[in-house]
Amino acid sequence: MKKDSKEILSLDSLKIGYSTGKTKKVLLPPLNASAATGEFIAVIGRNGIGKSTLLRTLAGLQEPLGGEILYDGRNLKDYSRMELALKVGYISTEIVKVSNMSVYDLVALGRFPHTNWIGKIEKDDHERIMDAISKIEMGSFCQKFVSELSDGERQKAMIARILAQDTGIMVMDEPTAFLDIAAKYDILHLLHHLSGDNGKTIIFSTHDLQMAISQSDKIWLILDDDLIEGAPEDLMISGAFEHLFSSTSVSFNIEYGTFSFRSDTMGSIYIEGTGKRYWTEKAVNRAGFSVAKEKTSTFIILPSEINSYWQLSTESKITKYKSVYELINALRRVVI
Amino acid sequence: MKSGIEKNKNVQNKSVRKARLIFATLLALVVVFFILDIFFGSVNIKASEVISAIFRHTGNNYETIILKFRLPKAITALIVGVALSLSGLQMQTVFRNPMAGPYVLGISSGASLGVAFVILGFSSNITPESLNGLGNWILVAASWLGAGAVMLLIMAISSRVKDIMTILILGIMLASGISAIVTIMQYFSNETMLKAYVIWTMGSLGNLTSSQLNVLLISIIAGVTMSLFSSKMLNALLLGENYAASIGLNVGFARSVIFICTSILAGSVTAFCGPIGFIGIAVPHMARIMFKTSDHKILLPGTILLGGVVMLISDIISQLPGSESILPVNAVTSLIGIPVVIWVILNRRKYSVSF
């Protein structure tokens, strides 16, 4: 589906931060990264490390304090506001709540760099606006006011606004931050579709690592001393994600790509069998046990085709449990 | 999907038709109230006398009243309504504050400070009678500067303080501070200056000389023309500065244009008619309620027409048709405007974020 992917954006020793008067406060060491046409890129990093600042700088809303941002090989500084608005669109976490503004009017504002001095919507503009609205499947919402939309619908309308702006790159600061689970996956599905089938390069920040790992083509992992880029799997293999958690009691499970609290406090336990192993192991981990490779004196037998019970076998007795919940409660009482 | 788009086009057309209908009605109302404003006054003149005074040049007292007094006053009312409403609309969008207006934020006070400097500060030779030709331009320019200075101050504050109430309170503080300065200036000025200034502060729609009306007319035409060029920028600014910049707006340039435009509109009116309250804040909301849109391509002309209508009505009411007394027009505009402002506050519990 993707056309030949060429590099559309590159960061060359980019320094980001704030300058107040003569003092410059650089947030991170010089960053190097790149993005290609149609890539879905997740920006990951702890709170306050500078994700938003990086995205704002990419959108031209903040001056770079050094280094270069190249869009199609041309320095961001050489673009006028209008020219940049034809290259990159931006959505922040700032919520637009304007009274009496219809979804159509909001999306129409995306045509700003394309319309004449008074902002007249020509036939072509109208078609592109309707096209953007139909892409987000909100055709019946055109005349509804933005202030009456749900969080998810409003975010979709904002995305339609960028679509109408018709930029190759979409920069989004936590596009799913304030959404419930259903709306969140709805938006993700939409973004994924836009990057894959429509060739949009989407750069978005998120705190949902699991989602980023499973969905994105590339991850820009921002650490205190570096920006590491690569496919999620590359970063997984190199153990880069571990750096995010080095100072906390959370560990990263390379095998599953999931996170768990460090669970070596209660001892280890052997699990026999194959049925429902994944979820049982998760529960055992959560209870504070690690899963032993070799048989321990107390062990769990998983449900199988013959019996539908979990069995907890200690030195003295074997007890059956109907659910993981009961098994874990019993396990907590057992001293290993 | 095709039919969905078609259907939408119909809805779109319907709303365009509705807007056109409202525009036509407003235009008709402007004409009607303009004529009524000429017909009604503290002196009872029969309708037939009014018509013959305008068209037949009878040369009697009625003609003097109609052509030298009522006609200029109706024109002034129209201009003042347009200018104040327009500056209010622009300020509300630029500050993203539904409670912004030239009067509430102290812009009118700033303009009156400029006028006070000219009349009380520099020359004792300037009196209302001598304020012709160049003097009028000096007066109006001082008024622009005063309005601009306060605008600049409010802009600087509102870029740091986002809370609407805080900005409003600061506006009131500024207005009080300015009136204190003017009081001090009055204290140190001589009798002639003082008299000239006091007459100016009582200024109403009816006291303009023809040369003053010319200056006002030219200034407001300039301001309105500029504002028509700003409709696209204003639409973008609705989204807030960041989004506006991200869709290609040069925010600094846009702010400067609107800033100059507002200072000219509010400053010129204040220079010749004194501070007139609550038109600037109320009329844009009335236009929003009427047109149910946030699009400035519609709101700008809508506010212009509606501002004219409201000010003409205020002027007619202030004449108290049928009686010989006249109310200060400022009192009438306040009584019309304040209920609208209260309605806006009550109807938007979350108005601090929902603009």
Contacts between the chains, C-beta under 8 A, distances in Angstrom:
chain1	res1	chain2	res2	distance
A	56	B	242	7.8
A	59	B	246	5.5
A	60	B	245	7.3
A	60	B	246	7.6
A	61	B	242	5.6
A	61	B	245	5.7
A	61	B	246	6.6
A	81	B	245	6.6
A	81	B	248	5.2
A	81	B	249	6.8
A	81	B	250	5.1
A	82	B	248	4.5
A	84	B	248	7.2
A	85	B	246	6.7
A	85	B	247	5.3
A	85	B	248	3.1
A	86	B	248	7.5
A	88	B	246	7.8
A	89	B	246	6.6
A	89	B	247	7.7
A	90	B	242	7.4
A	90	B	243	7.2
A	90	B	246	3.8
A	92	B	242	6.0
A	92	B	243	7.6
A	94	B	240	6.1
A	94	B	242	6.4
A	94	B	243	7.4
A	95	B	353	7.6
A	96	B	239	5.5
A	96	B	240	7.0
A	96	B	243	6.8
A	97	B	350	7.8
A	97	B	353	5.5
A	97	B	354	4.7
A	97	B	355	7.5
A	98	B	238	5.0
A	98	B	239	7.4
A	98	B	294	5.3
A	98	B	354	7.6
A	98	B	355	6.6
A	99	B	98	7.8
A	99	B	288	7.0
A	99	B	294	6.8
A	99	B	348	7.1
A	99	B	354	5.6
A	99	B	355	6.5
A	100	B	288	5.5
A	100	B	292	5.6
A	100	B	293	5.6
A	100	B	294	4.6
A	101	B	238	6.7
A	101	B	293	7.8
A	101	B	294	4.0
A	102	B	293	7.5
A	104	B	8	7.9
A	104	B	12	7.4
A	105	B	293	7.1
A	105	B	294	6.2
A	105	B	295	5.7
A	109	B	235	6.3
A	109	B	236	6.4
A	109	B	238	7.8
A	109	B	239	6.5
A	109	B	247	6.2
A	110	B	247	6.5
A	112	B	232	7.3
A	112	B	235	7.9
A	112	B	236	5.7
A	112	B	247	4.1
A	112	B	248	5.4
A	112	B	249	6.9
A	113	B	247	6.4
A	113	B	248	3.9
A	115	B	232	7.2
A	117	B	229	6.7
A	117	B	232	6.5
A	118	B	228	7.7
A	118	B	229	7.7
A	118	B	231	5.9
A	118	B	232	5.7
A	118	B	297	6.5
A	119	B	231	6.6
A	119	B	232	3.6
A	119	B	235	6.0
A	119	B	297	6.5
A	120	B	297	7.8
A	126	B	9	8.0
A	130	B	5	5.0
A	130	B	8	6.6
A	134	B	1	5.6
A	134	B	4	7.1
A	134	B	5	7.4
A	139	B	1	7.1
A	139	B	4	4.4
A	139	B	5	7.6
A	139	B	8	7.1
A	140	B	4	7.3
A	142	B	8	5.1
A	142	B	11	6.9
A	142	B	12	7.8
A	143	B	8	7.9
A	143	B	11	5.6
A	143	B	15	7.3
A	147	B	354	5.9
A	161	B	247	8.0
A	165	B	247	6.2
